[in-house]
Amino acid sequence: MTDAPVAVERDDDERIAHVRLDAPERNNTIDLAMLRAFTDAVVAADRDSELRGVVLGATGEPFCAGAALEELTDLTVEEGTRWMTAYFEALDVLRDTGKPVVAAVEGTCAAGGNELVSACDLVVAGESARFGQPEVGVGSTAAGGGAQLLPLIVGEKRARDLLLTGRMLDAEEARAIGLINRVVEEGAAERRATALVGDVIDRNSPQAYRTIKAVMKQWTNVGLAGRETARELTAHVWASEEFRERADAFLAGEQRQPRPFTGTRPPAGDE
C-alpha cells in the first residue's frame, strides 16, 4: 500500500490500468482526497494513448464500505455541496471514457462504493461479494447516483426495495436482478475482470464501443438530470442533527434511536 488513497498499476502488457481504492485501514471508505485521486487516475488513463482499458478494484476487503462518515459529519452545507460535486465528477469520468471500464469486486460493496461500480461498463464479482445502498439506515440519501441509477439498472420496485430497506444482496441475487454481470470464484474477480477487458480490446472496434457507450449514456443522463438538486438536498441532510446523530451512533457501534416518521402534509385544523 502507498500513502495515496488510490493505487494505479499497469497490467503486464501495459495495456490495462488497474485503479484500486487503497485505504483498507478504513475499509476503503471514500473521502474527498480519494475522490480527487480517483478522478485524476481515471482521467489520466483516458488520456494515455498506450492504455486500452481500466479495471476498477480495491486493496483488501471490503471493496468499499461507502463514504467516510467521519468526514461527512463535519461538513457544512457549503462543504457538502462541494463534496457531492467531486463525487459526481468521479461518476462522470467512468461513464464518459471511451475505454472499457470493468469493476472487480470482492467483499462488501456498499453505498458510495456501489454507486461507483454502477457507473462502470461491466461488473465482475467474487461469489462472496455483497452489494447494496444502506444509506437510509445512517440517515443519508443514496442520491450520489444510487437513487437515480438503480431504477434504470434493476427496475423501480427492486430499487425501492434496496433503497428504502437498506438491505444488502449477495452476489448471485445481484447478478439475477441485473445489478452486476458476472459472478466468479472468490478471489478471482480482478483476474477475470482483466481477462474480460483484454477480450474486449482484442476483439472489438474501439470506435463502435465508444459510440455505443456514448449513445447508452443518454439513459444514465436522464437519471442524473437532477443531480444539482440532489447535491443541494444531500448537503443539507448531512448538516442535519438527525444524520449526525445516526452516523455517530453507527460509527460507535451503538443502537440508533428510532425517530417518528412524519407525513408531508400539514396537520388538519381543529374542527
C-alpha positions, -999 to +999 in steps of 0.1 A: +000+000+000+011+036-007+003+068+011-022+078-016-058+067-012-058+053-048-032+030-063-026+027-100-008-002-117-004-012-153-010-047-164+020-068-175+013-060-212+010-023-204-025-020-220-047-021-189-047+002-159-057-012-125-071+016-105-076+005-069-093+021-039-064+019-015-074+027+021-080-008+036-073+005+071-106+024+069-125-002+049-118+017+016-143+044+026-145+073+002-133+107+014-127+139-006-090+131-011-099+096-025-124+112-049-099+136-063-072+110-066-096+085-082-109+111-108-073+121-116-063+084-121-092+076-145-087+109-164-050+100-168-059+065-181-084+081-205-057+104-219-029+078-221-027+066-257-009+034-246-037+023-223-067+005-238-089-002-208-094+001-170-101-023-142-116-008-111-106-027-080-097-023-043-069-032-019-081-058+006-117-062+017-143-048+018-143-034-017-158-002-004-179+005+027-193+037+013-185+074+021-163+082+051-189+092+077-163+108+099-157+133+072-194+138+062-205+146+098-180+175+099-192+192+067-210+225+065-238+227+039-214+245+015-187+219+020-212+192+015-222+206-019-185+207-030-181+171-018-211+159-038-198+179-069-165+159-066-184+127-063-205+133-094-173+142-113-159+107-104-191+091-118-188+112-149-153+101-159-163+065-156-194+070-177-177+092-203-144+075-211-145+056-244-122+029-230-137-002-214-141+001-176-148-031-157-152-033-119-138-062-100-155-066-066-145-088-037-162-084-003-188-057+006-196-030-019-220-006-002-234+029-006-210+051-024-189+021-035-220+006-052-226+039-069-191+039-083-195+004-095-229+012-111-212+038-133-188+012-148-194-006-180-194-041-166-191-056-131-174-089-121-178-101-085-164-128-064-191-152-051-189-139-015-193-102-026-223-082-013-240-051-028-264-025-016-274+010-007-278+010+031-276+048+035-312+051+048-300+034+080-275+061+088-297+089+077-281+097+043-297+099+009-282+075-016-285+104-040-249+102-052-262+081-081-279+052-062-314+067-061-310+078-097-293+048-114-308+018-096-343+022-111-327+022-145-305-008-138-328-031-118-363-016-122-382+007-099-397-018-075-364-035-069-347-002-065-373+008-039-366-024-020-329-018-019-331+020-012-359+021+013-350-010+033-312-007+030-308-045+027-277-060+011-277-085-018-254-114-022-235-117-055-259-142-071-290-121-063-272-090-076-265-108-108-300-122-111-316-087-109-291-072-133-270-051-109-238-069-118-228-090-148-206-120-137-201-140-105-168-158-103-149-179-078-139-159-047-106-142-051-107-143-089-127-111-096-098-089-106-081-116-127-114-124-145-122-087-150-088-082-165-094-110-189-128-096-198-112-062-206-085-079-226-111-098-246-130-066-254-099-047-266-087-076-286-119-084-304-140-052-307-139-020-326-128+010-304-149+034-325-181+012-322-175+006-285-171+043-278-202+052-299-224+025-282-213+037-248-220+073-257-255+065-270-263+044-240-252+072-217-284+091-225-302+068-201-280+075-172-280+112-182-318+111-177-314+095-143-288+121-132-305+151-148-315+165-113-281+159-097-277+196-087-309+193-067-297+160-052-264+177-043-281+205-025-306+183-007-279+159+004-256+186+017-285+199+039-292+163+051-256+158+060-256+190+081-287+179+100-289+168+136-307+136+126-279+125+102-251+133+127-269+115+155-274+084+134-239+084+118-222+089+152-242+060+166-232+038+137-195+047+140-196+040+177-214+006+172-244+018+192-281+013+186-296+041+166-326+056+183-359+055+163-374+088+153-411+093+143-420+091+107-440+122+096-463+129+068-457+156+041-490+174+046-497+199+074-520+186+103-557+191+098-570+222+116-591+219+147-628+214+140 
